[in-house]
Amino acid sequence: MDIKVEAVHFDADKKLVDFVNERVNKLEHFFDNIVSGEVHLKLGSNSENENKIAEIKIHVPGKEMFAKKQSKSFEEATDLCVEALRRQVKKHKEKLK
């Protein structure tokens, strides 16, 4: 799967990008027909603790799936997005049967 990671308003280090790639690639365990993925990591405008935003969009044939989560760390927000996408992928896979 081809994954593009984009950091908005900050520079993501290699460790964070590798973490995101690893998590998103795990979605292929549930549905092996995922074509590509886009990840946008953003810093929220407020100065609260939970100002890290992860948006993940994956492309499967005939459909696009999207999740956006906000948390106190990019890793946690990514995990929440991947979990939401896992549910969407499983539901889509059931509809195909």
C-alpha positions as CSV (number, residue, x, y, z in Angstrom):
1,M,0.0,0.0,0.0
2,D,1.2,3.5,-0.9
3,I,1.0,5.8,2.1
4,K,1.7,9.6,2.0
5,V,2.4,11.3,5.4
6,E,2.1,15.0,5.5
7,A,2.9,17.1,8.6
8,V,1.1,20.5,8.7
9,H,2.6,23.4,10.6
10,F,5.5,21.3,12.0
11,D,8.2,18.9,10.9
12,A,7.6,15.3,11.7
13,D,10.6,13.3,12.7
14,K,11.4,9.9,11.0
15,K,10.3,8.0,14.1
16,L,6.8,9.5,14.0
17,V,6.5,8.9,10.2
18,D,7.6,5.2,10.7
19,F,5.1,4.7,13.5
20,V,2.3,6.1,11.3
21,N,3.3,3.9,8.3
22,E,3.5,0.8,10.5
23,R,0.0,1.4,12.0
24,V,-1.7,2.2,8.7
25,N,-0.1,-0.8,7.0
26,K,-1.7,-3.0,9.7
27,L,-5.1,-2.3,8.0
28,E,-4.0,-4.6,5.2
29,H,-4.4,-7.6,7.6
30,F,-8.2,-6.9,7.6
31,F,-8.6,-6.1,3.9
32,D,-5.9,-6.7,1.4
33,N,-7.5,-4.6,-1.4
34,I,-6.4,-1.2,0.0
35,V,-4.9,0.9,-2.8
36,S,-3.4,3.9,-1.0
37,G,-3.6,6.0,2.0
38,E,-3.1,9.7,3.0
39,V,-2.2,10.8,6.5
40,H,-2.3,14.4,7.6
41,L,-0.8,15.3,11.0
42,K,-1.8,18.7,12.3
43,L,-1.3,20.9,15.3
44,G,-4.6,22.3,16.6
45,S,-4.9,26.0,16.9
46,N,-5.7,25.9,20.6
47,S,-3.0,25.5,23.3
48,E,-4.9,22.8,25.2
49,N,-3.3,19.4,25.9
50,E,-5.3,17.6,23.2
51,N,-4.2,19.7,20.2
52,K,-2.7,16.9,18.0
53,I,-4.9,16.0,15.1
54,A,-4.5,12.9,12.8
55,E,-6.6,12.6,9.7
56,I,-6.3,9.3,7.7
57,K,-8.0,8.6,4.3
58,I,-7.6,5.3,2.6
59,H,-8.7,4.3,-0.9
60,V,-10.3,1.0,-1.7
61,P,-11.7,0.1,-5.1
62,G,-15.0,2.1,-5.4
63,K,-14.8,3.8,-2.0
64,E,-12.9,6.2,0.2
65,M,-12.8,5.8,3.9
66,F,-11.8,8.7,6.3
67,A,-11.2,9.1,10.0
68,K,-10.2,12.2,12.0
69,K,-9.2,12.1,15.7
70,Q,-7.8,14.6,18.2
71,S,-5.7,13.6,21.1
72,K,-2.8,14.7,23.3
73,S,-0.2,12.9,21.1
74,F,0.1,12.0,17.5
75,E,0.6,8.4,18.3
76,E,-2.6,8.1,20.2
77,A,-4.6,10.1,17.6
78,T,-3.2,7.8,14.9
79,D,-4.2,4.7,16.9
80,L,-7.7,6.0,17.3
81,C,-8.0,6.7,13.6
82,V,-6.7,3.3,12.6
83,E,-9.2,1.7,14.9
84,A,-12.0,3.7,13.4
85,L,-10.8,2.7,9.9
86,R,-10.5,-0.9,10.9
87,R,-14.2,-0.9,11.8
88,Q,-15.1,0.8,8.5
89,V,-13.0,-1.7,6.5
90,K,-14.6,-4.7,8.2
91,K,-18.1,-3.3,7.5
92,H,-17.2,-2.7,3.9
93,K,-15.8,-6.2,3.6
94,E,-19.0,-7.7,5.0
95,K,-21.1,-5.7,2.4
96,L,-19.0,-7.2,-0.4
97,K,-19.9,-10.8,0.6
